Amino acid sequence: MASIRHFGHNAIDMAAWDLCISRSCRPLVYAGSTYLNAICNHSWDALIYADYEAVFPLPVKHKWGMSVVYQPFFCQQLGLFAPKDFPLSYSDFLRAIPRRYVKVALQLNPSFSLPDMVNQRCNLLLDLNRPYETIYKSYNKDARKNLRKCSDAGITVESCTEFDAAISLYKEVWGPLNPVLKTQHYQSFENAYRALQLSGEALCFRAGIVDKVLAYAIFFRSPQYLHYVCAAPTAEGRKVGVMHAVIDTIAKTNCTQDLYIDFEGSELPEVAAFYKKFGATEEPYGAFHRSIWT
């Protein structure tokens, strides 16, 4: 009878892993071996069911001689990846995480029912599989007002390859508010971006007026999602609501496709309220915590 087995990183068949992710009901770019290797610096293990019929990544770091499973920065959801009709549950996999990991903190995609042992958090998604006119009608009054302001100011949004400038501005704007993000985290993010850029799964956009930059934004692309992973407006850009123009441009250029803008939710009410201006709807996902000390 097939079972859930634990694999160390060096024992994982990366080709079989990626095939499983691509065939899963939610093939997130975060779960592919390319992204995991980059964002985790090749330090991740896994739970694997049968012959890669289902997989469950376990990012690992070591502290004081102990191993912990953690959720990497710039990687909102991991968890179980399997076909929709997969017979086992989240509980089966969570119980199978070896006790050698003294602490586990993971965020779980909601493709399968979340058990009671998991806390629920809120993600926000904007459905793009509609005509642009329909999407625009879902924007609230304030969003439309800010879009008119951006238009009157002559703001344009275009794709670019200025990743270094985008991250530099991101650090300037948000770095003081996120002191837990260290140099090594930004380096891992850059490694992940560079790797995904080769396959067209990493996208960078610049918003501004002529040659004046007012904002950058970075998206990662999964088959069904455009993940809004990095937003960096200048002070002047914030005054004119430049990120409204960025989101609207992404919606306009990708409308009628089987895609969602994945805003990746927010625990900050004011940020969540901003995303809801565009008609984004809530989708819960899981947060699982376990410790040998509790």
RACORHU-V854809 format. One record per backbone hydrogen bond with DSSP energy under -0.5 kcal/mol. CO is the residue of the C=O (numbers start at 1). NH is the residue of the N-H. E is the energy in kcal/mol with one decimal. If there is no record, write none. Layout:
[[CO;NH;E] [CO;NH;E]]
This chain:
[[3;5;-0.6] [3;50;-1.9] [5;48;-2.8] [7;46;-2.1] [8;11;-1.5] [9;12;-1.5] [12;14;-1.0] [13;17;-2.5] [14;18;-2.6] [15;19;-1.8] [16;20;-2.1] [17;21;-2.3] [18;22;-2.5] [19;23;-1.5] [20;24;-0.7] [21;24;-1.1] [24;27;-0.5] [26;28;-2.2] [27;223;-0.8] [28;31;-1.4] [29;32;-1.1] [32;36;-2.5] [33;37;-2.6] [34;38;-1.5] [35;39;-3.1] [36;40;-2.1] [37;42;-1.6] [38;41;-0.7] [40;43;-1.4] [42;44;-0.8] [43;60;-2.4] [45;58;-2.6] [46;7;-3.0] [47;56;-2.0] [48;5;-2.8] [49;53;-2.2] [49;54;-0.9] [50;52;-1.3] [53;83;-0.5] [54;49;-2.8] [55;81;-2.5] [56;47;-2.3] [58;45;-2.7] [59;70;-1.6] [61;68;-2.6] [63;66;-2.2] [66;63;-2.8] [67;102;-1.8] [67;103;-0.6] [68;61;-2.1] [69;105;-1.6] [70;72;-0.7] [72;75;-0.6] [78;109;-2.6] [79;57;-0.6] [81;55;-2.2] [82;25;-2.3] [83;86;-1.9] [89;93;-1.2] [90;94;-2.9] [91;95;-2.2] [92;96;-0.7] [93;97;-0.5] [94;97;-0.9] [98;101;-1.4] [100;67;-0.6] [100;102;-0.9] [102;292;-2.4] [103;69;-2.8] [104;290;-2.4] [106;288;-3.2] [107;78;-3.1] [108;286;-2.4] [109;112;-0.6] [113;90;-0.5] [115;118;-1.8] [119;287;-2.4] [121;123;-0.5] [121;285;-2.4] [122;266;-0.7] [123;283;-2.3] [124;263;-2.2] [124;264;-0.5] [125;127;-0.5] [125;281;-2.9] [126;261;-2.4] [128;130;-2.3] [128;256;-2.2] [128;257;-0.7] [130;256;-1.2] [131;134;-0.7] [131;135;-1.9] [132;136;-3.1] [133;137;-1.7] [134;138;-0.7] [135;138;-1.2] [136;139;-1.6] [140;144;-2.0] [141;145;-2.2] [142;146;-2.3] [143;147;-2.0] [144;148;-2.1] [145;149;-1.9] [146;150;-2.3] [147;151;-2.4] [148;152;-2.8] [149;153;-1.6] [150;155;-2.3] [151;154;-1.2] [156;208;-2.1] [158;206;-3.0] [160;204;-0.6] [161;163;-1.3] [162;166;-2.2] [163;167;-2.7] [164;168;-2.2] [165;169;-2.3] [166;170;-2.3] [167;171;-2.7] [168;172;-1.8] [169;173;-2.5] [170;174;-3.1] [170;175;-0.7] [171;175;-1.3] [174;177;-1.1] [174;178;-1.0] [175;178;-1.1] [178;181;-2.0] [180;182;-0.7] [182;185;-0.8] [182;186;-1.8] [183;187;-2.2] [184;188;-2.1] [185;189;-2.2] [186;190;-2.5] [187;191;-2.4] [188;192;-2.3] [189;193;-2.8] [190;194;-2.8] [191;195;-2.0] [192;196;-2.5] [193;197;-2.5] [194;198;-1.0] [196;199;-0.9] [196;201;-2.5] [196;202;-0.6] [197;200;-1.2] [201;221;-2.7] [203;219;-2.7] [204;160;-2.6] [205;217;-2.0] [206;158;-2.4] [207;214;-3.3] [207;215;-1.6] [208;156;-2.6] [208;210;-0.5] [209;212;-2.5] [211;213;-0.7] [212;209;-1.8] [214;234;-2.8] [215;207;-2.7] [216;232;-2.9] [217;205;-2.8] [218;229;-1.1] [218;230;-1.6] [219;203;-3.2] [220;222;-0.5] [220;227;-3.3] [222;225;-0.6] [224;260;-1.3] [225;222;-2.7] [225;227;-0.6] [226;228;-0.5] [226;262;-2.6] [227;220;-1.8] [227;229;-1.5] [230;218;-2.7] [232;216;-1.9] [234;238;-2.3] [235;239;-1.5] [236;240;-1.2] [237;242;-2.6] [238;241;-1.0] [241;244;-1.7] [241;245;-0.7] [242;245;-0.6] [242;246;-1.5] [243;247;-2.3] [244;248;-2.4] [245;249;-2.2] [246;250;-2.1] [247;251;-2.4] [248;252;-2.7] [249;253;-2.5] [250;254;-1.0] [251;255;-0.6] [252;255;-0.5] [254;257;-1.2] [257;259;-2.7] [259;128;-2.7] [259;129;-0.5] [260;226;-2.8] [260;262;-0.7] [261;126;-2.1] [261;263;-0.9] [262;228;-2.7] [267;269;-0.6] [268;271;-0.7] [268;272;-2.4] [269;273;-2.4] [270;274;-1.3] [271;275;-1.8] [272;276;-2.0] [273;277;-0.8] [274;277;-0.8] [275;278;-1.5] [275;280;-1.0] [276;279;-1.8] [277;140;-2.8] [281;125;-2.5] [283;123;-2.6] [285;121;-3.0] [286;108;-2.2] [287;119;-2.3] [288;106;-2.3] [290;104;-3.1] [291;294;-1.2]]
